[in-house]
Amino acid sequence: MVEHDAPGATRAAYDAVAATYEELFRDSLRDSPLDRAMLGVLAEAVRADGDGRVADLGCGPGHVTAHLDGLGLSAFGVDASPAMIELARRAHPHLRFDVGSMAALDIADGALDGVLSRWSVIHLPPGELPAVLAEFHRVLAPGGHLLIAFSGSEGPAHPTQVFDHAVAPAYRWWPDHLAATLRESGLVETARMVREPGPADRRQFQEIHLLARKA
């Protein structure tokens, strides 16, 4: 029952904090050179292998979608929170933003050259992740690229760990375990970036970015 209610509870929680979230994170990429670098890698890969159509899934207030647009991609955002989508449309009226679920995307099979999922899977109960990754695989064209970012667990003995996220219950993943789950969904890891926490970071978690490709 808890897992069944998780998406609705997460959506309501983000609706409630949408304005605060936008204020806190709209300039977050400015001070995150490693994040910008990985987004640049995704953009280059997508431009090299397709027409540049990318979905930012779990886009929040749209600041990262706008960054992808600035990298020359045909980017649009999807988020389960109507309040987040309203903020994104207001801040970036030239871009497309849709309310939707990662588990049931209103996107045709093979329509995308790239998918971005930045910390959007962390609120999924572990048992629901494979179905969402299968949905990512479905909407990607052959050879399409996925960049997925998440918080790392403490070690291989802990493939997933719950942590007290400020908005909604969330999970950390051991990167090798998530990479194996990607492979089972037909998405093969091609690169990995691991950011170690700084001494002043509130959470002493690794931040993981995995780049994968649809076979």
C-alpha positions in Angstrom: 0.0 0.0 0.0 2.8 2.4 0.8 4.5 1.9 -2.6 1.1 2.2 -4.4 0.5 5.6 -2.8 4.1 6.9 -3.2 3.7 8.7 -6.6 0.7 10.6 -5.4 2.3 11.5 -2.1 5.5 12.7 -3.9 3.4 14.8 -6.4 1.5 16.5 -3.6 4.7 17.2 -1.6 6.4 18.8 -4.6 3.3 20.8 -5.4 3.4 22.2 -1.9 7.1 23.4 -2.1 7.3 24.3 -5.8 7.9 28.0 -5.4 10.6 27.4 -2.7 12.2 24.7 -4.8 12.4 27.0 -7.8 14.0 29.8 -5.8 16.6 27.4 -4.3 17.6 25.6 -7.5 17.0 27.8 -10.5 20.7 28.9 -10.5 22.1 25.6 -9.2 24.0 24.7 -12.4 26.0 27.9 -12.2 28.0 26.4 -9.3 28.0 22.8 -10.5 30.7 22.4 -13.2 30.6 18.6 -13.1 26.9 18.6 -13.6 27.2 21.0 -16.6 30.0 18.8 -18.0 27.8 15.7 -17.9 24.9 17.6 -19.5 27.4 18.7 -22.2 28.4 15.1 -22.8 24.8 14.1 -23.2 24.2 16.9 -25.6 27.2 16.0 -27.8 26.2 12.3 -27.8 22.6 13.2 -28.8 23.6 15.6 -31.5 26.1 13.1 -33.0 23.6 10.3 -33.2 20.2 11.9 -33.8 18.1 15.1 -34.3 18.6 16.3 -30.7 15.1 15.6 -29.3 15.5 15.1 -25.6 13.0 14.8 -22.7 13.9 16.1 -19.3 11.9 13.7 -17.1 11.2 15.1 -13.6 12.1 18.5 -14.9 10.8 20.5 -11.9 10.7 24.2 -12.6 12.5 23.8 -16.0 15.9 25.3 -15.4 17.8 22.2 -16.6 15.5 21.9 -19.6 16.3 25.4 -20.5 20.0 24.6 -20.2 19.6 21.7 -22.6 17.9 24.1 -25.0 20.9 26.4 -24.7 23.1 23.5 -25.7 21.3 23.3 -29.0 18.9 20.4 -28.2 15.2 20.2 -28.9 14.4 19.8 -25.3 11.1 19.5 -23.4 10.2 18.8 -19.8 7.8 16.4 -18.1 7.0 16.4 -14.4 4.3 14.8 -12.2 3.8 18.1 -10.3 1.3 20.5 -11.9 2.7 23.3 -9.8 6.2 22.7 -11.0 5.0 22.6 -14.6 3.2 25.9 -14.1 6.4 27.5 -12.9 8.4 26.0 -15.7 6.0 27.4 -18.4 6.0 30.8 -16.7 9.8 31.0 -16.6 10.5 29.5 -20.0 7.5 30.2 -22.2 9.4 29.3 -25.4 9.7 25.7 -24.3 7.3 22.8 -23.9 6.4 21.4 -20.5 3.9 18.6 -19.8 2.4 17.1 -16.7 3.0 13.4 -16.8 4.3 10.2 -15.2 7.6 8.6 -15.9 5.9 5.3 -15.6 3.4 6.0 -18.4 4.8 8.6 -20.8 2.7 10.2 -23.5 5.5 9.8 -26.0 5.6 7.5 -29.0 7.9 4.5 -29.1 11.4 5.4 -30.3 10.6 9.1 -30.5 13.6 10.5 -28.5 17.3 10.7 -29.1 17.9 11.3 -25.4 16.4 11.1 -21.9 17.5 13.0 -18.9 16.6 11.9 -15.4 18.3 14.0 -12.7 17.3 12.8 -9.2 13.8 12.0 -10.5 14.1 8.3 -9.8 15.2 8.7 -6.2 11.6 8.8 -5.0 10.6 5.5 -6.7 10.3 2.5 -4.4 13.0 0.1 -5.6 10.4 -2.4 -6.9 9.1 0.3 -9.3 12.4 1.3 -10.9 12.6 -1.5 -13.5 9.2 -0.5 -15.0 10.3 3.1 -15.3 13.6 2.2 -16.9 11.6 0.0 -19.4 9.6 3.1 -20.2 12.8 5.1 -20.8 13.9 2.3 -23.1 10.6 2.3 -25.0 10.7 6.1 -25.8 14.3 6.1 -26.9 15.3 5.5 -30.5 17.8 2.7 -31.2 21.2 4.2 -30.1 19.5 6.8 -28.0 21.2 8.0 -24.8 20.0 8.2 -21.2 21.7 10.3 -18.5 20.5 9.4 -15.0 21.7 11.0 -11.8 21.0 9.8 -8.3 22.5 9.6 -4.8 24.9 6.7 -4.1 24.4 4.2 -1.3 27.2 3.4 1.2 28.5 0.3 -0.6 27.7 -2.9 -2.4 26.2 -4.4 0.7 23.5 -1.7 0.5 22.1 -1.8 -3.1 19.4 0.6 -2.0 19.0 2.8 1.2 16.3 5.1 2.3 17.3 8.6 3.3 15.4 11.5 4.8 14.9 13.8 1.8 13.5 17.2 2.6 10.4 16.8 0.4 9.5 13.1 0.2 10.9 9.7 1.1 13.8 8.9 -1.2 16.3 6.1 -2.0 20.0 5.9 -2.6 21.4 3.3 -5.0 24.7 1.5 -5.2 25.8 2.5 -8.8 26.8 -1.0 -9.9 23.4 -2.2 -8.8 21.6 0.5 -10.8 23.8 -0.1 -13.8 22.8 -3.8 -13.7 19.1 -2.8 -13.6 19.7 -0.5 -16.6 21.3 -3.5 -18.5 18.2 -5.6 -17.7 16.1 -2.9 -19.3 18.2 -2.9 -22.5 20.3 0.2 -21.6 24.1 -0.3 -21.5 26.3 2.0 -19.4 28.8 3.9 -21.4 30.2 6.4 -18.9 30.1 7.2 -15.2 30.8 10.3 -13.1 31.1 10.1 -9.3 31.2 13.3 -7.3 32.4 12.9 -3.7 30.7 15.0 -1.1 32.5 18.1 0.1 33.2 18.7 3.8 30.5 21.3 4.0 27.8 19.3 2.2 24.8 18.6 4.4 24.5 15.0 3.1 27.7 13.0 2.9 26.6 11.0 -0.1 28.2 10.4 -3.4 26.4 11.9 -6.4 26.4 9.5 -9.4 25.8 10.3 -13.1 25.4 7.3 -15.4 25.3 7.7 -19.1 23.7 4.7 -20.9 22.8 3.8 -24.5 19.9 1.9 -25.9 21.3 -1.1 -27.9 
